[in-house]
């Protein structure tokens, strides 16, 4: 299941994400809104993410990809993958 916010670049609320997790039988991907600022909160709660807008210069979809923004997000999520709980 891919969960997104209300528009491009906007993350879903944590309440909506947690409700989906209660009912989902499969993996959950964050489809929008992942940023370096919220990466630790979201990335540990989902199985993966689709990132587009955050990687663009100034967060504007029409701009080219900004290598520094990519590197910043990678640093934030490295080692933060969701852990299986047994």
PAKOL-429008 format. One record per residue (C-alpha): residue in three letters; x, y, z. Coordinates in Angstrom, 2 decimals. Layout:
# residues N
  residu       xx       yy       zz
     ALA        X        Y        Z
...
END
This chain:
# residues 86
  residu       xx       yy       zz
     UNK     0.00     0.00     0.00
     UNK     1.26     3.48    -0.82
     UNK     0.10     6.21     1.55
     UNK     0.35     9.89     0.63
     UNK    -0.63    13.23     2.07
     UNK    -3.18    15.66     0.68
     UNK    -0.96    16.74    -2.22
     UNK     2.50    16.32    -3.75
     UNK     5.24    16.80    -1.18
     UNK     2.92    16.56     1.83
     UNK     3.23    13.64     4.22
     UNK     0.15    11.90     5.62
     UNK    -0.62    12.54     9.26
     UNK     0.80    10.08    11.76
     UNK    -2.77     9.28    12.84
     UNK    -3.70     8.19     9.30
     UNK    -0.49     6.19     8.97
     UNK    -1.03     4.41    12.30
     UNK    -4.65     3.59    11.37
     UNK    -3.51     2.12     8.05
     UNK    -0.88     0.03     9.83
     UNK    -3.60    -1.52    12.01
     UNK    -5.46    -2.82     8.95
     UNK    -2.74    -3.47     6.36
     UNK    -1.62    -7.02     5.69
     UNK     1.32    -6.02     3.52
     UNK     4.12    -3.49     3.26
     UNK     3.41     0.23     3.53
     UNK     5.30     2.77     1.43
     UNK     5.29     6.49     2.13
     UNK     4.32     8.03    -1.21
     UNK     4.91    11.69    -0.45
     UNK     6.23    14.10     2.10
     UNK     9.43    12.43     3.30
     UNK    12.01    15.09     4.17
     UNK    15.26    15.23     6.11
     UNK    13.31    16.95     8.88
     UNK    10.72    14.18     9.35
     UNK    12.74    11.19     8.13
     UNK    13.38     9.70    11.55
     UNK     9.69     9.85    12.49
     UNK     8.34     8.38     9.26
     UNK    11.05     6.08     7.95
     UNK    11.02     3.86    11.04
     UNK     7.24     3.36    10.65
     UNK     7.06     2.40     6.96
     UNK     8.62    -0.29     4.80
     UNK     9.93     2.14     2.20
     UNK     9.37     5.52     0.59
     UNK     8.99     7.21    -2.76
     UNK    10.87    10.51    -2.74
     UNK    10.62    13.18    -5.41
     UNK     9.85    16.73    -4.33
     UNK    12.30    16.82    -1.43
     UNK    15.18    15.94    -3.77
     UNK    14.49    18.95    -6.00
     UNK    16.30    22.28    -5.52
     UNK    14.37    24.33    -2.96
     UNK    11.75    21.54    -2.81
     UNK    10.18    22.77    -6.07
     UNK     9.08    19.95    -8.38
     UNK    10.08    21.82   -11.57
     UNK    13.67    22.35   -10.36
     UNK    16.56    19.95   -10.99
     UNK    17.64    17.41    -8.39
     UNK    19.79    18.90    -5.64
     UNK    22.61    16.52    -4.72
     UNK    22.97    18.07    -1.25
     UNK    19.31    17.36    -0.43
     UNK    19.71    13.76    -1.58
     UNK    22.81    13.31     0.57
     UNK    21.11    14.96     3.56
     UNK    18.16    12.57     3.43
     UNK    20.37     9.52     2.95
     UNK    22.39    10.52     6.04
     UNK    19.18    10.86     8.07
     UNK    17.74     7.46     7.14
     UNK    20.90     5.37     6.98
     UNK    20.56     2.73     9.67
     UNK    17.01     3.83    10.57
     UNK    15.20     1.13     8.62
     UNK    12.10    -0.27    10.28
     UNK    13.07    -3.06    12.64
     UNK    11.08    -6.28    12.78
     UNK     9.61    -6.98    16.18
     UNK     9.22   -10.62    17.13
END
